[in-house]
Amino acid sequence: MKKDYLEVKRLQDLTLEAFDGLSAGEAGQMCGLVAKESLERGFTYQREGGKIETMSLMLAPAFFTQEQSSYLRRLSYAVQRGVDAVFKAYFKDSGLRELLPLQEEELAWITGVGKDAHAISGPIWCRLDAHFHMKQSDWKDRISVFEINSCAVGGIHYSPVAASIFMDTILPFLHAKMPATQFLNRNPDARDMLYSQMAAHVRAIGRHTLNIVYSEDTTLSEGITEGPYIVEHWRKKGAQARLADPRELYVKNGELYFKDTPIDVVYRNFELSDIIEMEKEGDDTSAIRFAFANNRVISSLSGDFDHKSMWEALGSGRFDRYFSPEDAALFKKHLLWTRTLRDLRTEGPMGGTIDLIPYARGNKDVLVLKPNRLYGGYGVTIGHATEQGEWEARIQAALKDMDGWVLQLFGAPEESMFPLFEEGSLVFKNHKIVYGLSATAEGACILGRVSRHDVVNVAQQGGLMPVLISG
């Protein structure tokens, strides 16, 4: 059997050669079909003002082997256990509370759910954002995970649809030039994985139906468009699935309802801060509080602890007493060195003890500055792409910002050539890749995000790529 990295490299080379062999007419026909299928299958994004547009789908996929996928699943499970352990310890460990600060209103909301809020950790659905280099012989040593998203997680619908469009629409144009494609498998379907997680949780809490809700703020006019498509997919699998705004849920006779249907479990595409904002505006969200209190939400309250400083909690060694030795070792190996920006003596990213602020000012080329709790790539400053004066000014501004910032070791993304259809023909251009990893008992689902820019994010005009498994 070929080594994993050689198999991945072989498949990518074959794919690019196959694209290079397409005529301009074939390429144009293929890209026209891709655009049509993207719109019909909901591979779309809603821009500000409500405009729906198709997302950019990269024509060439990423490949992973079964062994690589299994290793990533193991890593994802370790991180989920780590987050759960941190959440359970949070209310009795002042060090964790300092490292993972909550707004007073958030803390009050969580503790108001019940006396033992730490006991309502429950399951989470998360995505780890990471850099992989699977075409390298040392691929296990080059996995670097830079953050976690564990509520309002995007890509659940987009990932399987990207793979489906490639297999159904793009691959037929490449078949003659890509032998043995029968050994390619679609990336595990995140919609099915989340569905199974919800079904398992329904059984775990002693309920006997499968009435589930995908809940999000339906008044928003910008963002992902996945919700209705995920709900439709779950209905086809046999669930009574509904899309509902959290303000549409209510409690009657001790039971959670949407319209006339009792609800077993809610998947939430919102953060706790969104619920608090709704309450400030006078909206009734008491049903969501009821659902959290009764362990009926995925992700549970522990999902709101997806601060970027979580990596300091997991990887610094200060809190290893909460983790198994095996998990702690994985954290130190694969989670990028991260420290909350503050006056601190700590272990540096290359070992040894450093004074954090002077180190940050003098080593911008190996560091990234990030707001602790924003997402979508906003506010991220990559040191090597920033002038020294501007870098120091941003460090100074971040030190004064009460919302908190982190420093993180820069992790180099994978770079790869992708075919693009421009001005009537295919051209090949280099792009940076960031991967998203979600895992359950069914396997690991991988989302590929691509951009020509240093910050790779769909919200900032990035694209998505199909992911396939060889085996």
Secondary structure, DSSP 4 states (H G I P E B T S, - for coil): ---HHHHHHHHHHHHHHHHHT--HHHHHHHHHHHHHHHHHTT-EEE-TTS-EEEPPBPSSPEEEEHHHHHHHHHHHHHHHHHHHHHHHHHTT-HHHHHHS---HHHHHHHHHH-TTGGGG------EEEEE--TTSTTGGGG-EEEEEE-SS---TTHHHHHHHHIIIIIHHHHGGGSTTGGGEEEPP-HHHHHHHHHHHHHHHTT--S-EEEEE--TT--SEE--HHHHHHHHHHTT-EEEEE-GGGEEEETTEEEETTEE-SEEEE-S-HHHHHHHHHTT---HHHHHHHHTT-EES-GGGGG--TTHHHHHHSSTTGGGS-HHHHHHHHHHBPPEEESSS-EEE-TTSSEEEHHHHHHH-GGGEEEEESS--TTTT-EEGGGS-HHHHHHHHHHHHH-TT-EEEEE--PPEEEEEEEEETTEEEEEEEEEEEEEEEETTEEEEEEEEESSSS--GGGT-EEE-EEEE-
